[in-house]
């Protein structure tokens, strides 16, 4: 067993443990913090897959922006266990049934993964997810849509400033 496999299994164990802790944690702030750990573990998997751009975007967008926003919203809501309504037994049953259906879908996907392993061997060139290749594609083949999207984002920022400006 080489170092990459050991690192893969460690990151997988960390992701699974953290995901379970997201579900089990009673405090919503702790759940959000565990979800950030899940995102870090997933970014580690992206790096192992040689997709550095996806790893950085995952950290910046999800762990950096969205989870911090969730954390602030949860802290501002000031959730207490006393104010939370009790769930009926049929709601719990519906949760168990939907979780079981999700588990069946995941098991069938794992069984089908053996068929896809042969197709994944064709992509072993090693340079698919590199930022250099993404930059070459963006600034050669897709330069016009890239520039149009940047103008669109600029106009959206100007519009947000105009709307948010007080008289």
Backbone bond lengths (Angstrom), bond angles and torsions (degrees), N, CA, C in turn:
res aa  C-N    CA-C-N  psi(-1)  N-CA   C-N-CA  omega(-1)  CA-C   N-CA-C  phi
1 X - - - 1.453 - - 1.528 107.67 -
2 X 1.315 115.72 124.15 1.461 118.56 -176.78 1.530 110.74 -91.20
3 X 1.317 115.63 -179.93 1.461 121.94 -173.78 1.525 111.99 -66.24
4 X 1.340 117.49 -37.23 1.457 119.67 -179.57 1.518 112.25 -65.23
5 X 1.325 116.72 -37.91 1.461 119.24 178.20 1.522 111.07 -67.51
6 X 1.330 116.34 -40.69 1.466 119.49 178.15 1.523 110.47 -62.98
7 X 1.333 116.28 -43.51 1.460 120.30 178.17 1.527 111.38 -64.45
8 X 1.338 116.71 -38.62 1.465 120.29 176.80 1.522 111.10 -61.10
9 X 1.323 117.33 -46.50 1.457 120.11 -178.58 1.528 111.66 -68.19
10 X 1.326 117.76 -35.46 1.463 120.08 176.58 1.531 110.98 -66.03
11 X 1.326 116.78 -43.96 1.469 119.87 178.09 1.527 111.30 -65.73
12 X 1.333 116.53 -37.28 1.465 119.90 178.14 1.522 111.24 -65.64
13 X 1.322 116.54 -43.70 1.461 120.13 178.42 1.526 110.93 -63.53
14 X 1.345 116.33 -40.35 1.458 120.15 177.57 1.520 111.41 -64.08
15 X 1.345 117.17 -42.18 1.463 120.67 179.72 1.522 111.36 -65.38
16 X 1.325 117.35 -43.25 1.472 120.43 -179.03 1.525 110.69 -67.69
17 X 1.339 116.71 -44.28 1.472 119.96 179.07 1.523 110.92 -62.44
18 X 1.330 116.90 -43.19 1.462 120.25 -179.32 1.521 111.21 -67.21
19 X 1.331 117.49 -37.91 1.469 120.39 177.91 1.526 110.85 -65.32
20 X 1.323 116.92 -38.31 1.465 119.78 176.46 1.524 110.36 -66.07
21 X 1.340 116.32 -38.23 1.459 119.61 178.82 1.530 111.69 -68.14
22 X 1.341 117.75 -29.66 1.467 120.19 174.35 1.519 109.63 -60.72
23 X 1.325 116.53 -41.83 1.460 120.45 -178.02 1.522 112.97 -76.26
24 X 1.326 117.03 -33.40 1.457 121.13 -172.49 1.532 112.45 -86.56
25 X 1.321 117.37 -26.27 1.471 120.79 -174.92 1.520 110.90 -62.24
26 X 1.328 115.01 133.52 1.462 120.68 178.79 1.531 111.22 -79.82
27 X 1.320 116.48 -33.02 1.457 121.31 -178.77 1.527 109.47 -86.51
28 X 1.339 119.22 125.01 1.472 120.26 -178.78 1.521 113.37 -64.61
29 X 1.309 118.09 -28.94 1.467 120.29 177.66 1.520 109.77 -66.48
30 X 1.319 116.94 -40.53 1.471 120.08 177.30 1.523 110.92 -65.03
31 X 1.336 117.12 -36.75 1.466 120.63 177.56 1.517 111.09 -61.47
32 X 1.319 117.35 -42.53 1.466 120.72 178.67 1.525 110.55 -65.09
33 X 1.322 116.91 -40.68 1.469 119.76 179.02 1.531 111.11 -65.14
34 X 1.332 117.79 -38.75 1.457 120.41 176.31 1.529 110.87 -66.64
35 X 1.329 117.02 -34.20 1.457 120.33 177.76 1.530 111.26 -66.64
36 X 1.316 116.97 -33.46 1.471 120.06 174.37 1.522 110.10 -64.00
37 X 1.333 117.70 -38.60 1.469 120.80 176.75 1.528 110.35 -63.99
38 X 1.338 117.11 -37.75 1.470 120.63 176.22 1.526 110.05 -60.81
39 X 1.325 117.03 -43.74 1.464 120.07 179.55 1.525 111.91 -64.27
40 X 1.330 117.60 -36.36 1.464 119.61 175.59 1.527 111.25 -64.65
41 X 1.324 116.89 -40.59 1.469 119.94 178.71 1.524 110.99 -66.11
42 X 1.325 117.23 -38.97 1.466 120.16 177.76 1.521 110.30 -66.19
43 X 1.325 117.31 -37.52 1.468 119.69 176.13 1.521 111.05 -63.94
44 X 1.313 117.18 -34.92 1.462 120.21 174.30 1.518 111.80 -62.97
45 X 1.329 116.60 -38.65 1.467 119.98 175.95 1.522 110.75 -64.58
46 X 1.329 117.40 -39.74 1.466 119.97 177.73 1.531 110.88 -61.65
47 X 1.308 116.83 -39.64 1.472 119.67 178.64 1.524 110.31 -65.94
48 X 1.324 116.87 -38.71 1.471 119.53 176.92 1.527 111.61 -64.58
49 X 1.330 116.94 -28.70 1.461 121.18 178.32 1.528 112.53 -85.80
50 X 1.320 116.67 6.20 1.466 123.55 178.98 1.527 111.24 65.40
51 X 1.328 116.45 36.03 1.459 122.23 177.09 1.523 108.16 -118.68
52 X 1.322 115.40 73.14 1.457 120.48 -174.77 1.524 112.01 -65.37
53 X 1.325 116.73 -36.63 1.463 119.50 -179.35 1.519 110.95 -62.00
54 X 1.333 117.21 -44.99 1.465 120.25 178.50 1.527 111.56 -63.35
55 X 1.320 117.13 -36.19 1.463 120.45 178.99 1.526 110.71 -64.41
56 X 1.327 116.61 -45.76 1.461 119.82 -179.02 1.525 111.02 -68.01
57 X 1.324 117.12 -41.92 1.470 120.16 178.65 1.525 109.87 -64.33
58 X 1.320 117.79 -38.79 1.460 121.06 177.91 1.525 110.49 -61.69
59 X 1.324 117.21 -43.03 1.459 119.88 179.82 1.524 111.76 -69.11
60 X 1.321 116.77 -43.95 1.467 119.27 -176.16 1.525 111.17 -70.65
61 X 1.331 116.49 -48.95 1.459 119.46 -173.06 1.525 111.40 -78.20
62 X 1.331 117.80 -53.22 1.457 119.54 -173.90 1.520 112.40 -80.39
63 X 1.331 117.30 -59.56 1.458 119.33 -176.52 1.518 111.26 -70.90
64 X 1.326 117.04 -33.02 1.454 119.07 -176.33 1.506 114.35 -83.62
65 X 1.304 117.84 -46.88 1.462 120.24 -171.75 1.523 112.72 -99.37
66 X 1.315 117.37 -55.94 1.464 119.90 -172.37 1.527 111.46 -69.25
67 X 1.322 117.64 -41.50 1.458 119.20 -179.17 1.524 111.71 -70.14
68 X 1.321 117.84 -34.83 1.461 119.19 175.41 1.524 109.95 -65.78
69 X 1.323 116.63 -39.14 1.460 120.37 176.02 1.530 110.70 -62.45
70 X 1.331 117.52 -45.13 1.470 120.81 176.28 1.523 110.91 -58.75
71 X 1.324 116.03 -42.93 1.463 120.53 -178.51 1.525 110.64 -62.67
72 X 1.327 117.59 -43.75 1.455 119.97 178.38 1.527 111.51 -65.52
73 X 1.312 117.73 -40.98 1.464 120.47 179.49 1.519 110.69 -63.99
74 X 1.309 117.10 -43.34 1.470 120.00 -179.92 1.519 110.47 -65.52
75 X 1.333 116.57 -40.06 1.465 118.84 179.18 1.532 111.11 -68.05
76 X 1.325 117.83 -35.50 1.457 120.19 179.13 1.524 112.37 -72.37
77 X 1.333 117.14 -30.09 1.467 120.08 -179.95 1.517 111.75 -71.50
78 X 1.336 117.82 -25.21 1.462 122.98 177.83 1.524 110.99 54.07
79 X 1.337 115.36 60.66 1.460 121.19 -177.98 1.519 110.74 -72.98
80 X 1.305 115.88 132.67 1.461 122.05 176.03 1.514 109.04 -120.50
81 X 1.316 116.21 150.46 1.467 120.53 177.89 1.530 110.86 -69.52
82 X 1.342 117.21 -24.94 1.463 119.97 -178.64 1.524 111.53 -70.57
83 X 1.326 116.92 -34.81 1.466 120.16 -177.41 1.517 112.62 -85.88
84 X 1.325 118.26 -10.25 1.466 120.61 -178.05 1.522 109.78 -77.03
85 X 1.333 118.30 129.30 1.465 119.58 179.77 1.533 111.11 -72.50
86 X 1.332 114.48 152.38 1.461 120.31 178.54 1.518 109.82 -76.43
87 X 1.318 116.70 141.84 1.466 121.62 -179.35 1.532 108.79 -88.51
88 X 1.327 115.12 142.55 1.456 120.85 177.20 1.525 109.86 -74.08
89 X 1.330 115.81 164.10 1.472 120.06 -179.02 1.509 110.75 -66.72
90 X 1.337 118.49 -31.52 1.468 120.40 -178.86 1.527 111.02 -72.16
91 X 1.347 116.90 -27.88 1.466 119.37 174.88 1.534 109.89 -68.51
92 X 1.320 116.03 -40.87 1.464 119.59 177.54 1.521 110.69 -65.88
93 X 1.329 117.47 -39.82 1.453 122.03 178.02 1.532 110.60 -63.74
94 X 1.329 117.05 -41.32 1.465 120.68 178.07 1.533 110.41 -63.54
95 X 1.319 116.80 -37.62 1.464 120.28 176.63 1.517 112.09 -65.14
96 X 1.323 117.10 -41.32 1.465 120.64 179.04 1.530 110.54 -66.50
97 X 1.332 117.21 -41.99 1.470 120.60 179.70 1.524 110.94 -65.00
98 X 1.332 117.17 -44.60 1.464 118.99 179.63 1.527 111.34 -67.40
99 X 1.315 117.67 -36.24 1.463 120.30 175.09 1.523 111.84 -64.74
100 X 1.318 117.12 -38.60 1.463 120.70 176.55 1.516 112.24 -65.26
101 X 1.326 116.24 -40.00 1.478 119.78 176.47 1.518 110.49 -63.39
102 X 1.328 116.70 -41.46 1.463 120.44 177.83 1.524 110.93 -63.57
103 X 1.327 117.17 -39.08 1.462 120.95 177.94 1.522 111.03 -64.20
104 X 1.349 117.89 -39.87 1.464 120.45 177.87 1.525 111.21 -64.33
105 X 1.335 117.35 -39.53 1.460 120.50 177.80 1.526 110.34 -64.17
106 X 1.322 117.14 -42.77 1.466 120.22 -179.78 1.528 111.75 -65.34
107 X 1.328 117.39 -39.26 1.468 120.46 178.36 1.523 110.07 -65.13
108 X 1.329 117.79 -40.61 1.466 119.31 178.93 1.523 110.86 -67.39
109 X 1.327 118.32 -34.01 1.469 120.61 176.63 1.521 111.80 -67.05
110 X 1.322 116.60 -37.70 1.469 119.51 178.11 1.524 110.22 -67.10
111 X 1.306 117.21 -37.41 1.468 119.49 177.71 1.518 111.77 -66.63
112 X 1.326 117.45 -35.03 1.458 121.09 178.98 1.524 112.27 -78.45
113 X 1.311 117.94 -12.06 1.464 121.04 -177.60 1.521 111.98 -66.57
114 X 1.315 118.34 -24.28 1.462 119.88 178.45 1.522 110.96 -66.95
115 X 1.337 117.02 -31.46 1.461 120.32 177.40 1.528 111.21 -70.07
116 X 1.318 116.63 -32.38 1.458 120.48 -177.20 1.525 112.92 -82.35
117 X 1.323 117.71 -14.50 1.465 119.44 -177.11 1.522 111.48 -65.58
118 X 1.314 118.14 -32.71 1.463 120.49 176.99 1.512 112.08 -68.94
119 X 1.329 116.77 -35.60 1.458 120.50 177.76 1.516 111.39 -71.65
120 X 1.314 117.63 -31.81 1.459 120.79 -179.99 1.521 111.23 -70.92
121 X 1.319 117.50 -24.39 1.461 120.09 178.57 1.523 111.76 -66.96
122 X 1.330 117.07 -23.19 1.463 120.39 178.29 1.528 111.49 -71.13
123 X 1.324 117.80 -20.37 1.458 121.55 -176.60 1.526 111.94 -97.30
124 X 1.295 119.47 24.52 1.461 123.37 -174.74 1.525 112.99 -84.49
125 X 1.318 118.86 25.60 1.459 119.35 179.88 1.513 111.53 -68.97
126 X 1.329 118.69 -26.93 1.448 121.57 173.74 1.514 115.06 90.50
127 X 1.322 118.35 -0.50 1.461 118.90 -178.38 1.520 112.42 -126.27
128 X 1.316 117.82 25.27 1.462 120.77 -174.89 1.525 111.45 -72.98
129 X 1.307 118.74 -46.60 1.461 120.95 -173.45 1.506 115.18 -97.38
130 X 1.313 119.23 15.90 1.450 120.82 -177.12 1.522 111.54 -74.81
131 X 1.310 116.10 147.08 1.459 121.47 -178.87 1.525 110.65 -67.30
132 X 1.329 117.25 -31.81 1.462 120.83 179.53 1.530 110.65 -60.83
133 X 1.311 117.56 -44.65 1.466 120.98 179.18 1.524 111.73 -68.45
134 X 1.334 116.85 -36.15 1.452 119.91 176.86 1.529 110.49 -64.87
135 X 1.317 116.68 -42.43 1.463 120.47 178.10 1.516 112.33 -63.50
136 X 1.329 116.58 -41.09 1.465 119.74 177.54 1.526 111.22 -62.21
137 X 1.323 116.52 -42.40 1.467 119.47 -179.94 1.528 111.11 -68.30
138 X 1.342 117.05 -40.52 1.460 119.48 -178.66 1.523 112.42 -66.66
139 X 1.336 117.07 -40.14 1.454 119.63 -173.71 1.520 113.57 -97.49
140 X 1.327 117.75 6.79 1.465 119.28 173.57 1.534 110.56 -120.99
141 X 1.310 117.18 -60.14 1.464 120.43 -176.35 1.525 113.01 -80.88
142 X 1.326 117.05 -35.28 1.464 121.16 -172.80 1.521 112.03 -118.26
143 X 1.325 118.00 35.48 1.464 119.75 -175.85 1.524 111.96 -69.96
144 X 1.329 118.26 -37.83 1.471 120.03 -179.23 1.535 111.44 -68.73
145 X 1.346 120.70 -48.79 1.469 118.58 176.30 1.535 112.98 -62.73
146 X 1.342 117.02 -32.54 1.460 120.58 178.34 1.525 110.62 -64.96
147 X 1.313 117.30 -44.30 1.464 121.21 179.55 1.524 111.07 -69.72
148 X 1.322 117.97 -36.98 1.465 120.62 177.52 1.529 110.43 -64.07
149 X 1.339 116.70 -40.32 1.467 119.11 178.55 1.526 110.89 -67.20
150 X 1.341 118.09 -34.19 1.466 119.19 177.85 1.527 110.79 -67.52
151 X 1.334 118.12 -38.26 1.474 120.70 176.01 1.526 109.88 -66.32
152 X 1.321 117.53 -37.62 1.463 121.23 177.68 1.523 110.92 -63.10
153 X 1.341 117.47 -43.92 1.463 120.71 177.75 1.520 111.40 -65.01
154 X 1.328 117.43 -38.84 1.454 121.00 178.11 1.528 110.83 -63.60
155 X 1.333 117.29 -43.06 1.460 119.50 178.63 1.532 111.20 -67.41
156 X 1.320 117.96 -33.25 1.467 120.51 176.49 1.525 110.75 -66.95
157 X 1.333 117.52 -39.28 1.470 120.18 177.85 1.515 110.94 -66.12
158 X 1.337 117.31 -42.38 1.465 120.33 178.21 1.523 109.73 -63.49
159 X 1.324 117.47 -41.72 1.453 120.80 177.64 1.520 112.34 -62.29
160 X 1.332 117.33 -39.76 1.468 120.45 178.29 1.516 111.35 -66.02
161 X 1.324 117.75 -37.90 1.464 120.89 177.89 1.527 110.13 -67.07
162 X 1.319 117.49 -41.90 1.464 120.86 -179.68 1.522 110.36 -65.86
163 X 1.325 117.07 -42.83 1.461 119.87 179.93 1.539 111.19 -67.05
164 X 1.331 115.95 -40.14 1.466 119.84 -177.87 1.512 114.21 -79.10
165 X 1.310 118.63 -11.05 1.467 121.82 -177.22 1.519 109.55 -74.65
166 X 1.334 115.31 134.25 1.460 120.02 177.44 1.523 108.67 -92.00
167 X 1.339 115.26 149.60 1.474 119.86 -179.79 1.504 111.75 -78.01
